[in-house]
Amino acid sequence: MYGMIHRAARDMVRSAGGDELWDRILLQSGLKDDEFVSALAYPDETTFRLIGAVAAEMNLSLEEALGQFGRYWITFAHASSYSPLMKMAGDDLFGFCENLDRMHASIKISLPDVDVPSFRVIETGDASIRIGYLSSRAGLEPFVIGLFEGLLDHFNQTGEVTCVGPIDQGIEFLIQIKG
Ligand code: HEM
């Protein structure tokens, strides 16, 4: 994945445990400083090795680390140069979910090798969204849950996100807005 993902993981770790924790993660993952260039794409294996080391050194399960990273990613992306893209995607969760593919497509202009997932709103209720997720990668469901939890926070809402399970094309998630 692109180096901006690695940079976000580094930021998350440093804000949780400072340079000392980060140095341990670098050592454990074997990643080098030149694997943190925002606009360069690295093999997925490198990204997964990094997240694995984050989990191990922060005493989290892989699922917990991915969930935490998903929530952090929303704050990170919103504070980055991509913030206008997030603003354009919508000012409530319903509209934002409809625009996720358009938002990721705009990223391809600056990061041409990006391999982003696709999201399709299946059904909306008064306070719920059923959404399908289609990716070339496996095992990122906890990350997706964290992302939607981060989006709930971003829109000052509370709620619950669950992975419903496989559907015809991809995996279904349910977002239930509680307040
Ligand atoms: C402006 C905000 C965002 C930017 C700049 C961005 C950018 C990226 C980038 C660079 C990747 C790595 C893919 C690669 O390198 O091949 C990625 C992956 C991903 N993005 Fe986004 N993203 C943003 C917001 C979101 C949001 C709001 C969601 C969903 C709620 C999302 C869902 C995902 C998922 C699930 C992946 C993991 C890859 C996969 O599932 O195959 N992103 N994104």
Boltz pocket constraint, residues with backbone or C-beta under 6 A from the ligand:
constraints:
  - pocket:
      binder: B
      contacts: [[A, 1], [A, 2], [A, 4], [A, 5], [A, 41], [A, 77], [A, 78], [A, 82], [A, 83], [A, 85], [A, 86], [A, 100], [A, 104], [A, 107], [A, 111], [A, 113], [A, 114], [A, 115], [A, 116], [A, 117], [A, 134], [A, 135], [A, 136], [A, 137], [A, 140], [A, 143], [A, 144], [A, 147], [A, 148], [A, 151]]
      max_distance: 6.0
